[in-house]
Amino acid sequence: MGLVKLRIKEFAAREGWTLKEVSERSKVPYSTVKSYAVSPGMVMADLTALRKLARTFDVLIEDLFDVVEE
């Protein structure tokens, strides 16, 4: 099973937003955004939250992922 890292910090930095601002703009709870942003690799994530984050950053859901281990 592979692990993925979410590129939330990268996209937030590109926009000049804090993680708190990402949370407010996406309507995803701050604790979730922070958890996803700092995780070195994860197996599961909430698809609804990922969809909201992708819309907020105006990217495809796939663009949020960076495979760290296969």
C-alpha positions, 0 to 999 in steps of 0.5 A, a space after each residue: 500500500 502506498 503513502 501520499 503526502 498532500 501538497 497543501 503547504 506548497 499550494 498555500 504558499 503559492 497563494 500567500 495563505 496561512 493554513 488557517 486561511 486555507 481552512 476558512 476558504 475551503 470550509 475544511 476544519 483547521 485541525 484537518 487542514 493542519 493534519 493533512 499539511 504536516 503529515 509525512 505520509 498518509 494512507 487515507 484521507 476524507 474525499 470530501 475534504 480533498 474535493 473542497 481543498 482542490 476547488 479552493 486551490 483551483 487544481 485537480 484532486 490528483 494535483 494535491 498528491 505527492 507519492 512518498 512510498 509505493 
